[in-house]
């Protein structure tokens, strides 16, 4: 079975070339991968070419297969483009190109799994169930293909698409490192964000390993009984355990922790949440990203209106923490995360 070149760092590629009976120097490996991953090429036409015999061996033993694009939906209001990809095993994967404030600059929202095992009650992807983890090349391919179609610059990547990134920890970290490598996709590590709903052991591991990427922890509620219903499998770890690793992360990074809060009408916008946040996090420095819920069910969770949202923000002033509203993209075309795949998986 051929190995995928999108999976490799230069040192790894050198080792595998040695295993197939040839040699590749470190500068050659760096140039080759920078040409493929950074420059977006699928050939061996380098300025300083490698040997023809080696090119042949690489072609025989490695591949550069891409995911198949089966659907694209552009939102005319916000300019986002949601992609639906199909993997070789027919699995469906979603990714989004998101416009940034700077003209012709974009970020890409990447999926890390096919479906998701956490079954969060408000999440369309969670209702798909878990099918499998994505390989690094499948994650990189999302970025590579969207970049190849983009006029402008893809300057960021966020692991906030389908799946729980920390359930696919090793492949996600490897992908983030390839994305940020000078021999890879050349995205500034500070512009790569990984999101988790709060897997305590993985957050601790991530903190201990000292990765340079940003981390967002999706809290959504600080009331234990609500969290058990809204994020049932994340509730395996208590909020107290989660607060402990959040504090460790804040100390290690010497910065505010970013917490995501999926705001739902009449559910998690009251004074009880503010009191619970104060009790849970105490003097831990954090900022709160408010995100509107996207629930495709007729009887699903509803978005808070402007009045309810403003009241919640006013209540949060007691905690003296920065609050930022993060806008979901693709709303006018009903293409929030999980909806495109959900339509095709539906019987």
SULKAWO-V178480 format. One record per pair of residues at least 24 apart in sequence whose C-alpha atoms are under 10 Angstrom apart, sorted by the first residue. I is the first residue (numbers start at 0). GAP is how many residues later the second one is. If there is no record, write none. Layout:
# SULKAWO-V178480
I,GAP + I,GAP
This chain:
# SULKAWO-V178480
0,60 + 0,61 + 0,62 + 1,56 + 1,57 + 1,58 + 1,59 + 1,60 + 1,61 + 1,62 + 2,55 + 2,57 + 2,58 + 2,59 + 2,60 + 2,61 + 2,134 + 3,57 + 3,58 + 3,59 + 3,60 + 3,61 + 3,62 + 3,131 + 3,132 + 3,133 + 3,134 + 4,27 + 4,28 + 4,31 + 4,32 + 4,37 + 4,53 + 4,56 + 4,57 + 4,58 + 4,59 + 4,60 + 4,132 + 5,27 + 5,30 + 5,31 + 5,56 + 5,57 + 5,58 + 5,59 + 5,60 + 5,129 + 5,130 + 5,131 + 5,132 + 5,133 + 5,134 + 5,135 + 5,138 + 5,169 + 5,172 + 5,173 + 5,178 + 5,179 + 6,57 + 6,128 + 6,129 + 6,130 + 6,131 + 6,132 + 6,133 + 6,134 + 6,164 + 6,167 + 6,168 + 6,171 + 6,177 + 7,25 + 7,29 + 7,128 + 7,129 + 7,166 + 7,167 + 7,170 + 7,175 + 7,176 + 8,24 + 8,25 + 8,165 + 8,168 + 8,169 + 8,172 + 8,174 + 8,175 + 9,24 + 9,173 + 9,174 + 12,45 + 15,42 + 15,45 + 15,46 + 16,37 + 16,40 + 16,41 + 16,44 + 16,45 + 19,37 + 19,38 + 19,41 + 20,36 + 21,31 + 21,32 + 21,35 + 21,36 + 22,31 + 23,26 + 23,27 + 23,30 + 24,25 + 28,154 + 29,151 + 29,152 + 29,153 + 29,154 + 30,151 + 30,152 + 30,153 + 31,151 + 31,152 + 32,145 + 32,148 + 32,149 + 32,150 + 32,151 + 32,152 + 33,147 + 33,148 + 33,149 + 33,150 + 33,151 + 33,152 + 34,148 + 34,149 + 34,150 + 35,28 + 35,108 + 35,147 + 35,148 + 35,149 + 36,103 + 36,104 + 36,106 + 36,107 + 36,141 + 36,142 + 36,144 + 36,145 + 36,146 + 36,147 + 36,148 + 36,149 + 37,106 + 37,140 + 37,141 + 37,142 + 37,143 + 37,144 + 37,145 + 37,146 + 37,147 + 37,148 + 37,149 + 38,105 + 38,109 + 38,144 + 38,145 + 38,146 + 38,147 + 39,104 + 39,105 + 39,107 + 39,108 + 39,144 + 39,145 + 40,103 + 40,107 + 63,73 + 63,77 + 64,72 + 64,73 + 64,76 + 65,71 + 65,72 + 65,74 + 65,75 + 65,76 + 65,78 + 65,79 + 66,25 + 66,26 + 66,70 + 66,71 + 66,72 + 66,73 + 66,74 + 66,75 + 66,77 + 66,78 + 67,24 + 67,25 + 67,73 + 67,74 + 67,77 + 68,24 + 68,25 + 68,73 + 68,76 + 68,77 + 70,269 + 71,24 + 71,263 + 71,268 + 72,257 + 72,260 + 72,261 + 72,262 + 72,267 + 73,255 + 73,256 + 73,258 + 73,259 + 73,261 + 74,254 + 74,255 + 74,256 + 74,257 + 74,258 + 74,259 + 74,260 + 75,254 + 75,255 + 75,256 + 75,257 + 76,252 + 76,253 + 76,254 + 76,255 + 76,256 + 77,249 + 77,250 + 77,251 + 77,252 + 77,253 + 77,254 + 78,250 + 78,251 + 79,26 + 79,27 + 79,28 + 79,248 + 79,249 + 79,250 + 79,251 + 80,27 + 80,65 + 80,248 + 80,249 + 80,254 + 81,26 + 81,27 + 81,64 + 81,247 + 81,248 + 81,251 + 81,253 + 81,254 + 81,255 + 81,258 + 82,59 + 82,62 + 82,63 + 82,252 + 82,257 + 83,58 + 83,254 + 83,256 + 83,257 + 84,53 + 84,56 + 84,57 + 84,256 + 85,52 + 85,255 + 86,27 + 86,47 + 86,51 + 87,50 + 90,24 + 90,40 + 90,41 + 90,43 + 90,250 + 90,254 + 91,70 + 91,246 + 91,248 + 91,249 + 91,250 + 91,252 + 91,253 + 92,41 + 92,45 + 92,46 + 92,49 + 92,68 + 92,69 + 92,70 + 92,244 + 92,245 + 92,247 + 92,248 + 93,48 + 93,67 + 93,68 + 93,242 + 93,243 + 93,244 + 93,245 + 93,246 + 93,247 + 94,44 + 94,47 + 94,48 + 94,51 + 94,63 + 94,64 + 94,65 + 94,66 + 94,67 + 94,242 + 94,243 + 95,46 + 95,47 + 95,50 + 95,61 + 95,62 + 95,64 + 95,65 + 95,233 + 95,234 + 95,239 + 95,240 + 95,241 + 96,45 + 96,46 + 96,49 + 96,50 + 96,53 + 96,57 + 96,59 + 96,60 + 96,232 + 97,56 + 97,58 + 97,59 + 97,230 + 97,231 + 97,232 + 98,55 + 98,230 + 99,54 + 99,55 + 99,56 + 102,49 + 102,50 + 103,46 + 103,47 + 103,48 + 103,49 + 103,50 + 103,51 + 104,45 + 104,46 + 104,47 + 104,48 + 104,49 + 104,50 + 104,51 + 105,41 + 105,44 + 105,45 + 105,46 + 105,47 + 105,48 + 105,49 + 105,50 + 105,51 + 106,36 + 106,39 + 106,40 + 106,46 + 106,47 + 106,48 + 106,49 + 106,50 + 106,51 + 106,84 + 106,85 + 107,34 + 107,35 + 107,38 + 107,39 + 107,46 + 107,47 + 107,48 + 107,49 + 107,50 + 107,51 + 107,52 + 107,53 + 107,84 + 108,33 + 108,34 + 108,47 + 108,48 + 108,49 + 108,50 + 108,51 + 108,52 + 108,53 + 108,83 + 108,84 + 108,228 + 109,28 + 109,29 + 109,30 + 109,31 + 109,32 + 109,33 + 109,47 + 109,48 + 109,49 + 109,50 + 109,51 + 109,52 + 109,53 + 109,55 + 109,84 + 110,27 + 110,28 + 110,31 + 110,47 + 110,48 + 110,49 + 110,50 + 110,51 + 110,52 + 110,53 + 110,54 + 110,61 + 110,226 + 111,24 + 111,26 + 111,27 + 111,47 + 111,48 + 111,49 + 111,50 + 111,51 + 111,52 + 111,53 + 111,54 + 111,55 + 111,56 + 111,57 + 111,59 + 111,60 + 111,63 + 112,25 + 112,26 + 112,48 + 112,49 + 112,50 + 112,51 + 112,52 + 112,54 + 112,55 + 112,59 + 113,47 + 113,48 + 113,49 + 113,50 + 113,224 + 113,227 + 114,46 + 114,47 + 114,48 + 114,49 + 114,223 + 114,226 + 114,227 + 115,46 + 115,47 + 115,48 + 115,49 + 115,51 + 115,222 + 116,46 + 116,47 + 116,50 + 116,116 + 117,45 + 117,46 + 117,49 + 117,79 + 117,113 + 117,114 + 117,115 + 117,116 + 117,117 + 118,44 + 118,111 + 118,112 + 118,113 + 118,114 + 118,115 + 119,77 + 119,107 + 119,108 + 119,109 + 119,110 + 119,111 + 119,112 + 119,113 + 119,114 + 120,106 + 120,107 + 120,108 + 120,109 + 120,110 + 120,111 + 120,174 + 120,179 + 120,180 + 121,107 + 121,108 + 121,109 + 121,140 + 121,142 + 121,171 + 121,172 + 121,173 + 121,174 + 121,175 + 121,178 + 121,179 + 121,180 + 122,39 + 122,107 + 122,108 + 122,170 + 122,171 + 122,172 + 122,173 + 122,174 + 122,177 + 122,178 + 122,213 + 122,214 + 122,215 + 122,216 + 123,38 + 123,170 + 123,171 + 123,172 + 123,173 + 123,212 + 123,213 + 123,214 + 123,215 + 123,216 + 123,217 + 123,218 + 124,36 + 124,37 + 124,38 + 124,39 + 124,211 + 124,212 + 124,213 + 124,214 + 124,215 + 124,216 + 124,217 + 125,36 + 125,37 + 125,38 + 125,105 + 125,212 + 126,211 + 126,215 + 127,34 + 127,210 + 127,211 + 127,213 + 127,214 + 127,217 + 127,218 + 128,34 + 129,32 + 129,33 + 129,34 + 130,32 + 131,31 + 131,36 + 132,30 + 132,31 + 132,32 + 132,34 + 132,35 + 132,36 + 132,38 + 132,39 + 133,29 + 133,31 + 133,34 + 133,37 + 133,38 + 134,33 + 134,35 + 134,36 + 134,37 + 134,39 + 134,40 + 135,32 + 135,34 + 135,35 + 135,36 + 135,37 + 135,38 + 135,39 + 135,40 + 135,42 + 136,34 + 136,37 + 136,38 + 136,41 + 137,33 + 137,37 + 138,32 + 138,33 + 138,35 + 138,36 + 138,37 + 138,40 + 139,32 + 139,34 + 139,35 + 139,36 + 139,38 + 139,39 + 139,44 + 139,45 + 142,36 + 142,42 + 143,35 + 143,41 + 146,38 + 153,31 + 153,32 + 153,33 + 154,30 + 154,31 + 154,32 + 154,33 + 154,36 + 154,37 + 155,24 + 155,30 + 155,31 + 155,32 + 155,33 + 155,34 + 155,35 + 155,36 + 155,37 + 156,30 + 156,31 + 156,32 + 156,33 + 156,34 + 156,35 + 156,36 + 156,37 + 157,33 + 157,34 + 157,35 + 157,36 + 157,37 + 157,55 + 157,56 + 157,57 + 157,58 + 158,33 + 158,34 + 158,35 + 158,36 + 158,37 + 158,56 + 158,57 + 159,33 + 159,34 + 159,35 + 159,36 + 159,56 + 159,177 + 160,34 + 160,175 + 160,176 + 160,177 + 161,175 + 161,176 + 161,179 + 162,32 + 162,33 + 162,175 + 163,30 + 163,31 + 163,32 + 163,33 + 163,34 + 163,35 + 164,29 + 164,30 + 164,31 + 164,32 + 164,34 + 164,37 + 165,28 + 165,29 + 165,30 + 165,31 + 165,32 + 165,33 + 165,34 + 165,35 + 165,36 + 165,37 + 165,40 + 166,29 + 166,32 + 166,35 + 167,34 + 168,33 + 168,34 + 168,36 + 168,37 + 172,33 + 172,38 + 172,40 + 175,35 + 175,36 + 175,37 + 176,34 + 176,35 + 176,36 + 179,32 + 179,33 + 187,24 + 187,25 + 188,24 + 188,25 + 189,24 + 194,63 + 194,64 + 194,65 + 195,38 + 195,63 + 195,64 + 196,34 + 196,36 + 196,37 + 196,38 + 196,62 + 196,63 + 197,33 + 197,35 + 197,36 + 197,37 + 197,38 + 197,39 + 197,40 + 197,41 + 197,43 + 197,44 + 197,45 + 197,47 + 197,48 + 198,34 + 198,35 + 198,36 + 198,37 + 198,38 + 198,42 + 198,43 + 198,46 + 199,34 + 199,36 + 199,37 + 199,38 + 199,39 + 199,41 + 199,42 + 199,43 + 199,44 + 199,45 + 199,46 + 200,36 + 200,40 + 200,41 + 200,44 + 201,43 + 202,39 + 202,42 + 202,43 + 202,45 + 202,46 + 203,38 + 203,40 + 203,41 + 203,42 + 203,44 + 203,45 + 204,40 + 205,43 + 206,38 + 206,39 + 206,41 + 206,42 + 206,43 + 206,44 + 206,45 + 206,46 + 207,40 + 207,41 + 207,44 + 209,39 + 209,42 + 209,43 + 210,42 + 211,41 + 213,39 + 213,43 + 213,44 + 214,34 + 214,42 + 214,43 + 214,44 + 215,41 + 215,42 + 215,43 + 215,44 + 215,72 + 215,73 + 216,25 + 216,29 + 216,40 + 216,41 + 216,42 + 216,43 + 216,44 + 216,71 + 216,72 + 217,40 + 217,41 + 217,42 + 217,43 + 217,44 + 217,70 + 217,71 + 218,39 + 218,40 + 218,41 + 218,42 + 218,43 + 218,58 + 218,69 + 218,70 + 219,39 + 219,40 + 219,41 + 219,42 + 219,43 + 219,44 + 219,47 + 219,48 + 219,49 + 219,53 + 219,68 + 219,69 + 219,70 + 219,71 + 220,39 + 220,40 + 220,41 + 220,42 + 220,46 + 220,47 + 220,48 + 220,51 + 220,52 + 220,53 + 220,55 + 220,56 + 221,39 + 221,46 + 221,50 + 221,51 + 221,52 + 221,53 + 221,54 + 221,55 + 221,56 + 221,57 + 221,58 + 221,59 + 222,45 + 222,49 + 222,50 + 222,51 + 222,52 + 222,53 + 222,54 + 222,57 + 223,52 + 225,41 + 225,42 + 225,47 + 226,41 + 229,37 + 238,41 + 238,42 + 239,40 + 239,41 + 241,38 + 241,39 + 242,37 + 242,38 + 242,39 + 242,41 + 243,36 + 243,37 + 243,40 + 245,35 + 245,38 + 245,39 + 245,40 + 246,34 + 246,35 + 246,36 + 246,37 + 246,38 + 246,39 + 247,36 + 248,35 + 249,34 + 249,35 + 249,36 + 250,33 + 250,34 + 253,31 + 254,29 + 254,30 + 254,31 + 254,32 + 255,28 + 255,29 + 255,30 + 255,31 + 255,32 + 255,65 + 255,66 + 256,27 + 256,28 + 256,29 + 256,30 + 256,31 + 257,27 + 257,28 + 257,29 + 257,30 + 257,31 + 257,64 + 257,65 + 258,27 + 258,28 + 258,29 + 258,30 + 258,31 + 258,64 + 259,27 + 259,28 + 259,29 + 259,30 + 259,31 + 259,64 + 259,65 + 259,66 + 260,27 + 260,28 + 260,29 + 260,30 + 260,31 + 260,32 + 260,64 + 260,65 + 261,27 + 261,28 + 261,29 + 261,30 + 261,31 + 261,32 + 261,41 + 261,64 + 262,26 + 262,27 + 262,28 + 262,29 + 262,30 + 262,31 + 262,38 + 262,39 + 262,40 + 262,41 + 262,42 + 262,45 + 262,46 + 262,49 + 263,27 + 263,28 + 263,29 + 263,30 + 263,31 + 263,37 + 263,38 + 263,39 + 263,40 + 263,41 + 263,44 + 263,45 + 264,27 + 264,28 + 264,36 + 264,37 + 264,38 + 264,39 + 264,40 + 264,43 + 264,44 + 265,35 + 265,36 + 265,37 + 265,38 + 265,39 + 265,42 + 266,34 + 266,35 + 266,36 + 266,37 + 267,36 + 267,44 + 268,35 + 268,39 + 268,40 + 268,41 + 268,42 + 268,43 + 268,44 + 268,46 + 268,47 + 269,38 + 269,39 + 269,41 + 269,42 + 269,43 + 269,45 + 269,46 + 270,40 + 270,41 + 270,44 + 270,45 + 272,39 + 272,42 + 272,43 + 273,38 + 273,39 + 273,41 + 273,42 + 273,43 + 273,44 + 273,45 + 274,40 + 274,41 + 274,43 + 274,44 + 276,39 + 276,42 + 277,38 + 277,40 + 277,41 + 281,37 + 282,36 + 284,35 + 284,36 + 284,37 + 285,33 + 285,34 + 285,35 + 285,36 + 285,37 + 286,33 + 286,34 + 286,35 + 286,36 + 286,37 + 287,25 + 287,28 + 287,33 + 287,34 + 287,35 + 287,36 + 287,37 + 287,38 + 288,33 + 288,34 + 288,35 + 288,36 + 288,37 + 288,38 + 289,33 + 289,34 + 289,35 + 289,36 + 289,37 + 290,33 + 290,34 + 290,35 + 290,36 + 290,37 + 291,33 + 291,34 + 291,35 + 291,36 + 292,35 + 292,43 + 293,34 + 293,37 + 293,40 + 293,41 + 293,42 + 293,43 + 293,44 + 293,45 + 294,39 + 294,41 + 294,42 + 294,43 + 294,44 + 295,38 + 295,39 + 295,40 + 295,41 + 295,42 + 295,43 + 295,46
